[in-house]
Amino acid sequence: MVTSPSPAEGKTFTAVNLALAESNLAESSVLLGDFDLRRPIIHNLFQIDRAPGLSDYLTGRCTFPQALRRIEGMNLYLLPAGSPVKNPLELLNLRQVKSLFEELPRSFNWAIFDTPPLLFSADANLLATLADGAVLVVKIGSTTFDNVTRAMQSLCENNVLGIVANGARASELYSKYTYYYSKTE
């Protein structure tokens, strides 16, 4: 799963790009799921319908294959958020979600989930207990050290795979290294 401490730190951007990169590998089938039922946007990014999707599958309004969309010419499948729900946490706490997490490895090499921010709802914390791992996205110059610490603590022992530092300007990334390469010899 891909999450962040707060909104607007680039978690969806990271999840989408990770899924696109992984799906370009020869035999890697990838599922990109929009588990951010509060503010879903993956359907907008790929210009597909929001429903049917995850919430519709979990409430029995459609089958899992009906909730999926395949991106033509790629090994990428999308699971949009689905129809709006009143209480996303209650829906994500259903037994069907755990079953879904257990079944997905049989159909996909990778399942990448965009989730809500950790510090604004309990949704991502619940999903972290089910996922094989979590990637935390932080935005340079925006995410505070305190928020990173609180987010990491909220994930507890749930397999944090790493932190993605998002939003760095190229000049910040390479300024230390260009010194070595910019001198003419």
ZALUMLO-186270 format. One record per residue (C-alpha): residue number from 0; x, y, z; chain. Coordinates in pm, whole numbers, plus 32768, in hexadecimal, padded with zeros to 4 digits. Layout:
N
<r seq="NUM" u="X" v="Y" w="Z" mol="A"/>
...
END
This chain:
185
<r seq="0" u="8000" v="8000" w="8000" mol="A"/>
<r seq="1" u="806A" v="8166" w="7FC1" mol="A"/>
<r seq="2" u="800E" v="826E" w="80C0" mol="A"/>
<r seq="3" u="8086" v="83B8" w="8151" mol="A"/>
<r seq="4" u="8069" v="846C" w="829D" mol="A"/>
<r seq="5" u="7F8F" v="8586" w="8210" mol="A"/>
<r seq="6" u="7ED6" v="85E0" w="80CF" mol="A"/>
<r seq="7" u="7F89" v="8672" w="7F9E" mol="A"/>
<r seq="8" u="80D7" v="85C5" w="7FD6" mol="A"/>
<r seq="9" u="80D4" v="84F9" w="7E94" mol="A"/>
<r seq="10" u="8057" v="83A2" w="7F00" mol="A"/>
<r seq="11" u="7F72" v="8377" w="7DD3" mol="A"/>
<r seq="12" u="8082" v="83F4" w="7CE6" mol="A"/>
<r seq="13" u="8172" v="82F7" w="7D7D" mol="A"/>
<r seq="14" u="8079" v="81D5" w="7D77" mol="A"/>
<r seq="15" u="801B" v="8217" w="7C0B" mol="A"/>
<r seq="16" u="8183" v="8232" w="7B97" mol="A"/>
<r seq="17" u="81EB" v="80FD" w="7C59" mol="A"/>
<r seq="18" u="80CE" v="8039" w="7BB8" mol="A"/>
<r seq="19" u="811F" v="80BB" w="7A5B" mol="A"/>
<r seq="20" u="8290" v="8069" w="7A81" mol="A"/>
<r seq="21" u="824D" v="7F0B" w="7B06" mol="A"/>
<r seq="22" u="814A" v="7EC1" w="79F8" mol="A"/>
<r seq="23" u="824D" v="7F0A" w="78EA" mol="A"/>
<r seq="24" u="8311" v="7DD8" w="7950" mol="A"/>
<r seq="25" u="82D9" v="7CBB" w="785C" mol="A"/>
<r seq="26" u="8204" v="7BCC" w="7926" mol="A"/>
<r seq="27" u="819C" v="7C99" w="7A51" mol="A"/>
<r seq="28" u="8024" v="7CC2" w="7A7C" mol="A"/>
<r seq="29" u="7FDB" v="7DEA" w="7B5E" mol="A"/>
<r seq="30" u="7EA4" v="7E5C" w="7C14" mol="A"/>
<r seq="31" u="7E89" v="7FC9" w="7C79" mol="A"/>
<r seq="32" u="7D73" v="7FEB" w="7D78" mol="A"/>
<r seq="33" u="7CDB" v="8130" w="7DF2" mol="A"/>
<r seq="34" u="7C9F" v="80E5" w="7F61" mol="A"/>
<r seq="35" u="7C7D" v="8258" w="7FB0" mol="A"/>
<r seq="36" u="7B04" v="824A" w="7FC7" mol="A"/>
<r seq="37" u="7AF9" v="83A9" w="805E" mol="A"/>
<r seq="38" u="7BA6" v="8466" w="7F43" mol="A"/>
<r seq="39" u="7BDB" v="8377" w="7E1F" mol="A"/>
<r seq="40" u="7C80" v="8402" w="7CE7" mol="A"/>
<r seq="41" u="7D18" v="82DE" w="7C2A" mol="A"/>
<r seq="42" u="7BDF" v="82C0" w="7B53" mol="A"/>
<r seq="43" u="7C0E" v="842D" w="7AEA" mol="A"/>
<r seq="44" u="7D7E" v="83FD" w="7A99" mol="A"/>
<r seq="45" u="7D32" v="82D8" w="79B3" mol="A"/>
<r seq="46" u="7BEA" v="836D" w="7935" mol="A"/>
<r seq="47" u="7B15" v="8243" w="7994" mol="A"/>
<r seq="48" u="79CD" v="8228" w="7A53" mol="A"/>
<r seq="49" u="79E7" v="8228" w="7BCD" mol="A"/>
<r seq="50" u="78DD" v="8117" w="7BE8" mol="A"/>
<r seq="51" u="78C2" v="7FF8" w="7BEC" mol="A"/>
<r seq="52" u="79F5" v="7FD3" w="7CC4" mol="A"/>
<r seq="53" u="7A75" v="7F69" w="7E17" mol="A"/>
<r seq="54" u="794D" v="7FDE" w="7EE7" mol="A"/>
<r seq="55" u="7857" v="7F40" w="7DF6" mol="A"/>
<r seq="56" u="7910" v="7DF4" w="7E08" mol="A"/>
<r seq="57" u="7922" v="7DFD" w="7F84" mol="A"/>
<r seq="58" u="77AD" v="7E48" w="7FA4" mol="A"/>
<r seq="59" u="774F" v="7D33" w="7EAF" mol="A"/>
<r seq="60" u="76D6" v="7E19" w="7D97" mol="A"/>
<r seq="61" u="77CB" v="7D82" w="7C9D" mol="A"/>
<r seq="62" u="78C5" v="7C6A" w="7C79" mol="A"/>
<r seq="63" u="7A3B" v="7CA8" w="7C95" mol="A"/>
<r seq="64" u="7A75" v="7C86" w="7B1B" mol="A"/>
<r seq="65" u="795E" v="7D85" w="7ADF" mol="A"/>
<r seq="66" u="7A10" v="7E7C" w="7BC5" mol="A"/>
<r seq="67" u="7B5B" v="7E61" w="7B06" mol="A"/>
<r seq="68" u="7BCE" v="7F26" w="79D6" mol="A"/>
<r seq="69" u="7CF1" v="7EB6" w="78FD" mol="A"/>
<r seq="70" u="7DCA" v="7FBF" w="785E" mol="A"/>
<r seq="71" u="7DE3" v="7F5E" w="76F2" mol="A"/>
<r seq="72" u="7F38" v="7EEC" w="767E" mol="A"/>
<r seq="73" u="7FBF" v="7ECB" w="77DF" mol="A"/>
<r seq="74" u="7FC5" v="7DD1" w="78FA" mol="A"/>
<r seq="75" u="7F1F" v="7ED6" w="79D6" mol="A"/>
<r seq="76" u="7DCA" v="7EA8" w="7A76" mol="A"/>
<r seq="77" u="7D13" v="7FBA" w="7B34" mol="A"/>
<r seq="78" u="7C26" v="7F91" w="7C57" mol="A"/>
<r seq="79" u="7B7D" v="80E3" w="7C7E" mol="A"/>
<r seq="80" u="7AE7" v="8147" w="7DCD" mol="A"/>
<r seq="81" u="7982" v="8109" w="7D5F" mol="A"/>
<r seq="82" u="7842" v="81AF" w="7DD2" mol="A"/>
<r seq="83" u="785F" v="82A4" w="7EF5" mol="A"/>
<r seq="84" u="7821" v="8210" w="804F" mol="A"/>
<r seq="85" u="77BF" v="82B7" w="8197" mol="A"/>
<r seq="86" u="78BB" v="8203" w="8274" mol="A"/>
<r seq="87" u="79F3" v="818E" w="81B9" mol="A"/>
<r seq="88" u="7A9B" v="8102" w="82F1" mol="A"/>
<r seq="89" u="7970" v="8023" w="8339" mol="A"/>
<r seq="90" u="7979" v="7FA2" w="81D2" mol="A"/>
<r seq="91" u="7AF1" v="7F63" w="81DB" mol="A"/>
<r seq="92" u="7AC5" v="7EA0" w="831D" mol="A"/>
<r seq="93" u="79EB" v="7D98" w="8275" mol="A"/>
<r seq="94" u="7A64" v="7C30" w="8263" mol="A"/>
<r seq="95" u="7A5A" v="7C4B" w="80E5" mol="A"/>
<r seq="96" u="7B7F" v="7D40" w="80EC" mol="A"/>
<r seq="97" u="7C5D" v="7C45" w="81A0" mol="A"/>
<r seq="98" u="7BEF" v="7B38" w="80AA" mol="A"/>
<r seq="99" u="7C3E" v="7C20" w="7F88" mol="A"/>
<r seq="100" u="7D9F" v="7C5D" w="800B" mol="A"/>
<r seq="101" u="7DD1" v="7AE5" w="802C" mol="A"/>
<r seq="102" u="7D4D" v="7A99" w="7ECC" mol="A"/>
<r seq="103" u="7E00" v="7BA8" w="7E04" mol="A"/>
<r seq="104" u="7F57" v="7AFB" w="7DF7" mol="A"/>
<r seq="105" u="7EB3" v="79E0" w="7D34" mol="A"/>
<r seq="106" u="7E50" v="7AD1" w="7C1D" mol="A"/>
<r seq="107" u="7F59" v="7BE4" w="7C20" mol="A"/>
<r seq="108" u="80D0" v="7BF7" w="7C45" mol="A"/>
<r seq="109" u="80A8" v="7D4A" w="7CEC" mol="A"/>
<r seq="110" u="7F84" v="7DF7" w="7D98" mol="A"/>
<r seq="111" u="7FC2" v="7F64" w="7DE9" mol="A"/>
<r seq="112" u="7EC4" v="8022" w="7EB5" mol="A"/>
<r seq="113" u="7E9C" v="8198" w="7ED6" mol="A"/>
<r seq="114" u="7E16" v="81D8" w="8035" mol="A"/>
<r seq="115" u="7DAA" v="8309" w="80FD" mol="A"/>
<r seq="116" u="7EAA" v="83CB" w="81C9" mol="A"/>
<r seq="117" u="7F05" v="8327" w="8314" mol="A"/>
<r seq="118" u="7ECB" v="8450" w="83F9" mol="A"/>
<r seq="119" u="7D71" v="84AF" w="8377" mol="A"/>
<r seq="120" u="7CB2" v="8366" w="838F" mol="A"/>
<r seq="121" u="7CE3" v="8205" w="8410" mol="A"/>
<r seq="122" u="7CAD" v="816C" w="82B7" mol="A"/>
<r seq="123" u="7E1D" v="814E" w="825A" mol="A"/>
<r seq="124" u="7E7A" v="80C3" w="83AF" mol="A"/>
<r seq="125" u="7D77" v="7FB0" w="8385" mol="A"/>
<r seq="126" u="7DF1" v="7F61" w="8224" mol="A"/>
<r seq="127" u="7F5B" v="7F56" w="829D" mol="A"/>
<r seq="128" u="7F03" v="7E2D" w="8379" mol="A"/>
<r seq="129" u="7E92" v="7D71" w="8240" mol="A"/>
<r seq="130" u="7F98" v="7DDE" w="8141" mol="A"/>
<r seq="131" u="80E7" v="7D35" w="810F" mol="A"/>
<r seq="132" u="8193" v="7E86" w="8131" mol="A"/>
<r seq="133" u="8167" v="7FFD" w="8141" mol="A"/>
<r seq="134" u="8219" v="8114" w="8089" mol="A"/>
<r seq="135" u="8208" v="8267" w="8134" mol="A"/>
<r seq="136" u="8213" v="8398" w="8050" mol="A"/>
<r seq="137" u="828E" v="84E2" w="80DF" mol="A"/>
<r seq="138" u="82B0" v="8632" w="8032" mol="A"/>
<r seq="139" u="83F9" v="86E9" w="8059" mol="A"/>
<r seq="140" u="83C5" v="8841" w="80EB" mol="A"/>
<r seq="141" u="8261" v="87F0" w="8153" mol="A"/>
<r seq="142" u="8250" v="86B8" w="822B" mol="A"/>
<r seq="143" u="82C5" v="86FE" w="838B" mol="A"/>
<r seq="144" u="83AC" v="8619" w="844C" mol="A"/>
<r seq="145" u="829B" v="85FC" w="8554" mol="A"/>
<r seq="146" u="819F" v="8582" w="8450" mol="A"/>
<r seq="147" u="8296" v="8481" w="83C9" mol="A"/>
<r seq="148" u="82D7" v="8405" w="852B" mol="A"/>
<r seq="149" u="8163" v="83F1" w="857B" mol="A"/>
<r seq="150" u="811A" v="833F" w="8432" mol="A"/>
<r seq="151" u="822E" v="823F" w="846C" mol="A"/>
<r seq="152" u="81B0" v="8202" w="85CF" mol="A"/>
<r seq="153" u="804D" v="81D2" w="8550" mol="A"/>
<r seq="154" u="80C9" v="80C3" w="8464" mol="A"/>
<r seq="155" u="815E" v="800C" w="8591" mol="A"/>
<r seq="156" u="81F3" v="7EC0" w="852A" mol="A"/>
<r seq="157" u="814A" v="7EBA" w="83D6" mol="A"/>
<r seq="158" u="8265" v="7E7B" w="82E0" mol="A"/>
<r seq="159" u="82CE" v="7FD8" w="8273" mol="A"/>
<r seq="160" u="8389" v="7F9C" w="812F" mol="A"/>
<r seq="161" u="8415" v="80FC" w="811A" mol="A"/>
<r seq="162" u="83D9" v="826E" w="80FA" mol="A"/>
<r seq="163" u="83BE" v="8326" w="7FAE" mol="A"/>
<r seq="164" u="8433" v="8490" w="7FBE" mol="A"/>
<r seq="165" u="835B" v="8547" w="7EC3" mol="A"/>
<r seq="166" u="8368" v="86AB" w="7E43" mol="A"/>
<r seq="167" u="84DE" v="86EC" w="7E3A" mol="A"/>
<r seq="168" u="8555" v="87E1" w="7D31" mol="A"/>
<r seq="169" u="8664" v="8762" w="7C48" mol="A"/>
<r seq="170" u="8752" v="886D" w="7CC7" mol="A"/>
<r seq="171" u="8729" v="87E4" w="7E29" mol="A"/>
<r seq="172" u="8763" v="867E" w="7DBE" mol="A"/>
<r seq="173" u="889F" v="86B2" w="7CF9" mol="A"/>
<r seq="174" u="8943" v="87E4" w="7D91" mol="A"/>
<r seq="175" u="8A2B" v="8718" w="7E6E" mol="A"/>
<r seq="176" u="8A94" v="8633" w="7D51" mol="A"/>
<r seq="177" u="8ABA" v="872D" w="7C38" mol="A"/>
<r seq="178" u="8BE5" v="87C1" w="7CED" mol="A"/>
<r seq="179" u="8CA8" v="8689" w="7C99" mol="A"/>
<r seq="180" u="8C42" v="8680" w="7B2E" mol="A"/>
<r seq="181" u="8C2A" v="87ED" w="7ACD" mol="A"/>
<r seq="182" u="8D9C" v="8842" w="7AD8" mol="A"/>
<r seq="183" u="8E52" v="8825" w="7992" mol="A"/>
<r seq="184" u="8F96" v="8768" w="79A8" mol="A"/>
END
